[in-house]
Amino acid sequence: MSTTSALAAVSGYASISRISAAALGRQRDVAEAGATPAAAAPSASVTISSAAREAARNDTGQGLTLPDAEYWMSRDFPEDIMAEARGRLEQRQPAPGGSYLPDSVANLPLLPENEALLQQFRQEMKEIGHNNPDPEKQARFNRLLNLSMKVLIDGWKAPMTEADAQRELDISRAMGVLMADQPQAEPAAGDDTPRVWDPMAGWKTRWQQEGLEMPEVTEAATPQRSLWLQLAEGAGIAQDEFVARARELASGLSGNDLTRALEQFISDRYVAFRASQAGAAA
């Protein structure tokens, strides 16, 4: 299983708020395309000119290689990591119409401690350089890139250490392994009329089914414009208030329970916000 497919398997519908995953996947695709094992070539002998060999030795700028590929494809996880990965996958819920509902709250403003940790990772990456010829340093650069993503995703809730970020990364890798082992559903036969894909369609439908009111979101999620903050803003909730409430809820809830609690909070405030606007306009 490739590194890209492993990470893609665990992103699911939550990727709408995980900003860096697609860019990271593209980097890995480039790296893996340039690092195909010689064993994959036809068995017939191939003559390579000395000029081509010299060019290959001098070609150091074609993207990030993955010298620790065995790490990314490993299936040797401690039982506590596997248990957490299984638990998170079991909590995932299909969205109406396909894909999965968000199973976490992510991409909110970082705590100062985690902002400092992120800057520490970035400084070390800068010192290493993305094309460092040392395999161990390349492996460290790649690991730091992924740890940085985990801090960006989860660093709003509680202070994190590198070990905390590594554990989250290991859980994601384990989830990818478990997902890859599951049978893949065959594409549904029938209507294949092209449609404009709305990544939030299933989520919106579930809100309707639960009797919740969802504010309109018109902008794409970015590191500065999280989906959750846009929903809160549409409900008339200031960023500081929403983040404080999210951290308060996260102290006792996680996964789907946390997601549902914040959905209810947004919906209740949105209903009140619209009522106040209607009263002011009357």
VENPE-V999107 format. One record per backbone hydrogen bond with DSSP energy under -1.0 kcal/mol. NH is the residue of the N-H (numbers start at 1). CO is the residue of the C=O. Records with the same first field share a line. If there is no record, write none. Layout:
NH=CO / CO
This chain:
6=2
7=3
8=4
9=5
15=12
16=13
17=14
24=20
25=21
26=22
27=23
28=24
29=25
30=26
31=27
32=28
33=29
34=30
35=32
40=37
41=38
53=49
54=50
55=51
56=52
57=53
58=54
60=58
69=66
71=68
72=68
73=69
77=75
82=78
83=79
84=80
85=81
86=82
87=83
88=84
89=85
90=86
91=87
95=99
98=95
101=93
111=155
115=111
116=112
117=113
118=114
119=115
120=116
121=117
122=118
123=119
124=120
125=121
126=122
127=123
128=124
129=125
132=129
138=134
139=135
140=136
141=137
142=138
143=139
144=140
145=141
146=142
147=143
148=144
149=145
150=146
151=147
152=148
153=149
154=150
155=151
157=154
165=161
166=162
167=163
168=164
169=165
170=166
171=167
172=168
173=169
174=170
175=171
176=172
177=173
178=174
179=175
180=176
181=177
182=179
201=198
204=200
205=201
206=202
207=203
208=204
209=205
210=206
211=208
212=207
222=225
230=226
231=227
232=228
233=229
234=230
235=231
236=233
237=232
242=238
243=239
244=240
245=241
246=242
247=243
248=244
249=245
250=246
252=249
253=249
257=254
259=255
260=256
261=257
262=258
263=259
264=260
265=261
266=262
267=263
268=264
269=265
270=266
271=267
272=268
273=269
274=270
275=271
276=272
277=273
278=274
279=275
280=276
281=277
282=278
